[in-house]
Amino acid sequence: MAGCPLADEKGDEFKKEILIALMEDCSKLVKINNEKFTPEDMAEARTAKEERIEAAKNKPPAEEGAEGGEEVQEDD
């Protein structure tokens, strides 16, 4: 995936990001960028995904709108 902006941005973490995104949908996936991944890679991705889900659940509501850009205020 050389030249792919996501691959360039993530560097060594690219494989983990792909596993996080596709682990449930691509059960037959065995290689990423022509490199096989290990059970340890999969376990690390699963742990990272679970941590991200928990962090999102525990995020205060005020922070949710802050990442999406400007908040829109309605005039009364």
PyMOL commands that set and color helices and strands:
alter all, ss='L'
color gray80, all
select helices_A, chain A and resi 5-22+39-58+61-67
alter helices_A, ss='H'
color red, helices_A
select strands_A, chain A and resi 31-32+35-36
alter strands_A, ss='S'
color yellow, strands_A
deselect
rebuild
show_as cartoon
